[in-house]
Amino acid sequence: MSQLKLGFVGLGIMGTPMAGHLIAAGHTVFISTRSKVPDELAKSAAIVCTSPAEVASQADIIITMVPDTPDVEKVLFGEHGIASGLTKGKIVVDMSSISPIETKVFAQKINALGCEYLDAPVSGGQLGAKGATLTIMVGGSEATFAKVKPVFELMGKNITLVGGNGAGQVTKVANQIIVALNIEAVAEALVFASKAGADPAKVREALMGGFASSKILEVHGERMIKRTFDPGFRIELHQKDLNLALSSAKALGVSLPNTASAQELFNSCSAYGGKAWDHSAMVKALEKMANFEIGQKV
């Protein structure tokens, strides 16, 4: 792949390693973030810009990775936003996890400027970002996807064009429903087994060899047992994603009863001061209801 001029806006726990992979591949990368540029990027070959607009004026493909829908809107269309630095033919790629409905609006506005837009949210968390093993779910045109795919391949492994603009975000919302419900199932099972007197670590080991085996049981089951709840993926971010699921479902006339239950468990954790806990800490809400902590002696 020839050297590209890439932009990256949003350098949090996900964006920093993702941008780092682009720099390591030898591309010219223009970066901007609302807080201090992380040291590892400040000391790299990246070119630090004063605003998203400056990034957009310099790069041909501009990637955004920020927390929520209002953040994307501000980065794109606010004062000194990306839109003000675009010229025809450039590509904007939003890799944040945001509203599918608003994504379509953002895409239309970028298209009206003569530019292309992809929504490309990711799954895999901080570990996936660091290891360049993210799952990337893309919405947009086939032609634009083909242009950007070599860039995606520097950050992820399972890369799928799902459909038009918004389809990537719909897929990410579906992903977050499945992840939340699996965390809840693993948490219930381990709380039950532990309070019944079984060794939760041995229970998890046994279940990993059967039909109940899953990535959630493997990774988050271990977190629940070892009590390692540093994120990872913060509860407050999963709450945001489930809010997107529930609000979109309401608009569609779809019932998501178990998603709503999972959200209530996250809300309970948040009430205990756990917004910044890893989402596997949902188990703490179930432990409160059981008056029993996994690993506690019966």
C-alpha positions as CSV (number, residue, x, y, z in Angstrom):
1,M,0.0,0.0,0.0
2,S,1.4,3.4,-1.0
3,Q,1.8,6.1,1.7
4,L,-1.5,7.8,2.5
5,K,-2.3,11.1,4.1
6,L,-4.6,10.1,7.0
7,G,-6.3,12.1,9.8
8,F,-7.3,10.8,13.2
9,V,-9.5,12.8,15.6
10,G,-10.1,11.4,19.1
11,L,-7.1,9.9,20.9
12,G,-8.6,8.1,23.9
13,I,-8.0,4.5,25.1
14,M,-9.2,3.2,21.7
15,G,-8.1,5.9,19.4
16,T,-4.5,6.1,20.6
17,P,-3.4,2.6,19.7
18,M,-5.5,2.7,16.5
19,A,-3.8,5.8,15.3
20,G,-0.5,4.3,16.4
21,H,-0.9,1.4,14.0
22,L,-1.4,3.8,11.1
23,I,1.7,5.7,12.0
24,A,3.7,2.4,12.4
25,A,2.7,1.4,8.9
26,G,4.5,4.5,7.5
27,H,1.6,6.7,6.6
28,T,1.5,10.4,7.2
29,V,-0.9,10.9,10.1
30,F,-2.4,14.2,11.2
31,I,-3.9,14.0,14.7
32,S,-6.1,16.1,16.9
33,T,-7.8,15.5,20.3
34,R,-9.7,17.6,22.8
35,S,-7.3,16.8,25.6
36,K,-3.6,16.4,25.8
37,V,-2.0,14.4,23.0
38,P,-0.8,11.1,24.5
39,D,3.0,11.0,24.9
40,E,3.4,8.0,22.7
41,L,1.8,9.8,19.8
42,A,3.4,13.2,20.6
43,K,6.8,11.5,20.4
44,S,5.9,9.7,17.2
45,A,6.0,10.8,13.5
46,A,2.4,12.0,13.8
47,I,1.7,15.6,12.9
48,V,-0.2,17.3,15.7
49,C,-2.9,19.7,14.5
50,T,-4.7,22.5,16.4
51,S,-8.2,21.5,15.3
52,P,-10.2,18.9,13.5
53,A,-10.6,21.4,10.6
54,E,-6.8,21.5,10.2
55,V,-6.7,17.7,10.2
56,A,-9.3,17.6,7.4
57,S,-7.5,20.2,5.4
58,Q,-4.3,18.1,5.4
59,A,-5.6,14.5,5.2
60,D,-7.4,12.6,2.4
61,I,-9.1,10.1,4.8
62,I,-10.2,11.5,8.1
63,I,-11.1,9.1,11.0
64,T,-13.0,10.0,14.1
65,M,-13.1,8.0,17.3
66,V,-15.0,9.9,20.0
67,P,-17.4,8.8,22.8
68,D,-21.0,9.7,21.7
69,T,-23.3,11.1,19.1
70,P,-23.0,14.8,20.3
71,D,-19.2,14.4,20.3
72,V,-19.2,13.3,16.6
73,E,-21.6,16.1,15.7
74,K,-19.3,18.7,17.3
75,V,-16.1,17.2,15.8
76,L,-17.7,17.2,12.3
77,F,-19.8,20.3,12.2
78,G,-18.9,22.5,15.2
79,E,-16.6,25.5,15.2
80,H,-13.3,24.5,13.5
81,G,-14.9,21.1,12.8
82,I,-13.9,18.6,10.1
83,A,-16.6,19.8,7.7
84,S,-15.0,23.3,7.5
85,G,-11.7,21.8,6.4
86,L,-12.9,19.4,3.7
87,T,-12.5,19.7,0.0
88,K,-14.2,17.6,-2.6
89,G,-13.2,13.9,-2.9
90,K,-12.1,13.4,0.7
91,I,-13.4,10.6,2.9
92,V,-14.7,10.9,6.4
93,V,-14.8,7.6,8.5
94,D,-16.5,7.7,11.8
95,M,-15.4,4.7,14.0
96,S,-17.3,5.9,17.1
97,S,-20.4,4.0,18.3
98,I,-23.3,6.4,17.9
99,S,-26.9,6.7,16.8
100,P,-27.7,5.0,13.5
101,I,-30.3,7.6,12.7
102,E,-28.0,10.6,13.3
103,T,-25.3,8.8,11.3
104,K,-27.5,8.9,8.2
105,V,-27.9,12.7,8.7
106,F,-24.2,13.2,9.2
107,A,-23.5,11.2,6.0
108,Q,-25.9,13.3,4.0
109,K,-24.3,16.5,5.2
110,I,-20.8,15.2,4.3
111,N,-22.0,13.9,0.9
112,A,-23.4,17.4,0.2
113,L,-19.9,18.8,0.5
114,G,-18.7,16.4,-2.3
115,C,-17.1,14.0,0.1
116,E,-17.8,10.3,1.0
117,Y,-18.7,9.0,4.5
118,L,-18.4,5.6,6.1
119,D,-19.7,4.6,9.6
120,A,-17.3,2.0,10.9
121,P,-17.8,1.2,14.6
122,V,-15.7,-1.4,16.2
123,S,-15.8,-4.2,18.7
124,G,-12.9,-5.7,20.6
125,G,-12.2,-3.1,23.2
126,Q,-8.9,-1.8,24.3
127,L,-7.2,-5.2,23.8
128,G,-8.5,-5.4,20.2
129,A,-7.3,-1.8,19.6
130,K,-3.9,-2.5,20.9
131,G,-3.5,-5.8,19.1
132,A,-5.0,-4.5,15.8
133,T,-7.6,-7.3,16.0
134,L,-10.8,-5.2,16.1
135,T,-14.0,-6.3,14.4
136,I,-15.0,-3.4,12.1
137,M,-18.7,-3.1,10.9
138,V,-19.0,-0.7,8.0
139,G,-21.8,1.2,6.4
140,G,-21.3,3.1,3.1
141,S,-20.8,2.6,-0.6
142,E,-18.8,-0.4,-1.9
143,A,-16.4,1.9,-3.8
144,T,-15.6,4.0,-0.7
145,F,-15.2,0.8,1.4
146,A,-12.7,-0.6,-1.1
147,K,-10.6,2.6,-0.9
148,V,-10.5,2.5,2.9
149,K,-10.3,-1.2,3.5
150,P,-6.5,-1.3,3.5
151,V,-6.5,1.2,6.3
152,F,-9.1,-0.8,8.2
153,E,-6.8,-3.8,7.9
154,L,-4.1,-2.0,9.9
155,M,-6.5,-1.8,12.8
156,G,-8.7,-4.9,12.6
157,K,-9.2,-8.5,11.4
158,N,-12.9,-9.1,10.8
159,I,-13.9,-6.3,8.5
160,T,-17.4,-6.4,6.9
161,L,-19.3,-4.0,4.7
162,V,-22.8,-4.5,6.1
163,G,-24.8,-2.1,3.9
164,G,-25.3,1.6,3.3
165,N,-24.7,4.5,5.7
166,G,-26.1,3.6,9.2
167,A,-25.8,-0.1,8.7
168,G,-22.5,-0.2,10.5
169,Q,-24.0,1.5,13.5
170,V,-27.0,-0.8,13.5
171,T,-24.7,-3.8,13.6
172,K,-22.7,-2.3,16.5
173,V,-25.9,-1.7,18.5
174,A,-26.9,-5.4,17.8
175,N,-23.4,-6.4,18.9
176,Q,-23.8,-4.5,22.2
177,I,-27.1,-6.1,22.9
178,I,-25.6,-9.6,22.5
179,V,-22.5,-8.7,24.6
180,A,-24.6,-7.2,27.5
181,L,-27.0,-10.2,27.6
182,N,-24.0,-12.6,27.6
183,I,-22.3,-10.7,30.4
184,E,-25.6,-10.9,32.4
185,A,-25.9,-14.7,31.7
186,V,-22.3,-15.4,32.7
187,A,-22.7,-13.3,35.8
188,E,-26.0,-15.0,36.9
189,A,-24.4,-18.5,36.3
190,L,-21.3,-17.8,38.3
191,V,-23.2,-16.1,41.2
192,F,-25.5,-19.1,41.3
193,A,-22.7,-21.7,41.2
194,S,-20.6,-19.9,43.7
195,K,-23.4,-19.5,46.2
196,A,-24.4,-23.1,45.7
197,G,-20.9,-24.0,47.0
198,A,-19.1,-24.8,43.8
199,D,-15.7,-23.4,42.9
200,P,-16.5,-20.7,40.3
201,A,-13.1,-21.0,38.6
202,K,-13.6,-24.8,38.2
203,V,-17.2,-24.2,37.0
204,R,-16.0,-21.7,34.4
205,E,-13.3,-24.2,33.3
206,A,-15.8,-26.9,32.8
207,L,-18.3,-24.7,30.9
208,M,-15.5,-23.6,28.6
209,G,-15.5,-27.1,27.1
210,G,-19.2,-27.2,26.3
211,F,-22.0,-25.5,24.5
212,A,-22.1,-22.6,27.0
213,S,-18.5,-21.6,26.0
214,S,-18.2,-18.0,24.7
215,K,-15.7,-15.2,24.6
216,I,-17.6,-13.5,27.4
217,L,-17.3,-16.6,29.6
218,E,-13.6,-16.8,28.8
219,V,-12.6,-13.2,29.3
220,H,-15.3,-11.6,31.5
221,G,-15.9,-14.7,33.5
222,E,-12.3,-14.6,34.5
223,R,-12.6,-10.9,35.4
224,M,-15.6,-11.7,37.6
225,I,-13.8,-14.4,39.4
226,K,-10.5,-12.5,39.8
227,R,-12.3,-9.2,40.6
228,T,-10.3,-7.3,37.9
229,F,-12.7,-4.6,36.9
230,D,-10.4,-2.0,35.5
231,P,-11.7,-1.1,31.9
232,G,-11.6,-2.6,29.3
233,F,-14.8,-1.1,28.2
234,R,-16.5,1.2,30.7
235,I,-20.0,0.6,32.0
236,E,-21.0,4.2,31.1
237,L,-20.1,3.5,27.4
238,H,-22.2,0.3,27.4
239,Q,-25.1,2.2,29.0
240,K,-24.8,4.7,26.1
241,D,-24.9,1.9,23.5
242,L,-27.9,0.3,25.2
243,N,-29.7,3.6,25.3
244,L,-29.2,3.7,21.5
245,A,-30.7,0.2,21.3
246,L,-33.7,1.0,23.4
247,S,-34.5,4.4,21.8
248,S,-34.1,2.9,18.3
249,A,-36.2,-0.1,19.2
250,K,-39.0,2.3,20.5
251,A,-38.9,4.2,17.2
252,L,-39.1,0.9,15.3
253,G,-41.9,-0.6,17.5
254,V,-39.6,-3.4,18.6
255,S,-39.6,-4.8,22.2
256,L,-36.2,-5.5,23.7
257,P,-37.1,-6.8,27.2
258,N,-33.8,-8.4,28.2
259,T,-31.8,-5.4,26.9
260,A,-33.9,-3.2,29.2
261,S,-33.1,-5.6,32.1
262,A,-29.4,-5.5,31.3
263,Q,-29.5,-1.7,31.2
264,E,-31.1,-1.6,34.7
265,L,-28.3,-3.7,36.0
266,F,-25.8,-1.3,34.6
267,N,-27.8,1.5,36.1
268,S,-27.5,-0.1,39.5
269,C,-23.7,-0.4,39.1
270,S,-23.6,3.3,38.2
271,A,-25.6,4.2,41.3
272,Y,-22.9,2.5,43.3
273,G,-20.3,4.7,41.7
274,G,-19.3,2.2,39.0
275,K,-19.7,4.2,35.8
276,A,-16.0,3.7,35.1
277,W,-15.9,0.0,36.0
278,D,-15.4,-2.5,33.2
279,H,-18.7,-3.7,31.9
280,S,-18.0,-7.2,33.3
281,A,-18.7,-5.6,36.7
282,M,-22.4,-5.9,35.9
283,V,-22.0,-9.0,38.1
284,K,-21.7,-6.6,41.2
285,A,-25.4,-5.7,40.8
286,L,-26.4,-9.3,40.8
287,E,-24.2,-10.0,43.8
288,K,-25.9,-7.2,45.7
289,M,-29.3,-8.8,45.1
290,A,-27.9,-12.2,46.2
291,N,-26.1,-10.7,49.2
292,F,-23.2,-12.8,48.0
293,E,-19.9,-12.2,46.2
294,I,-18.4,-14.7,43.8
295,G,-15.6,-16.6,45.6
296,Q,-17.1,-15.9,49.0
297,K,-17.2,-18.8,51.4
298,V,-20.7,-20.3,51.8
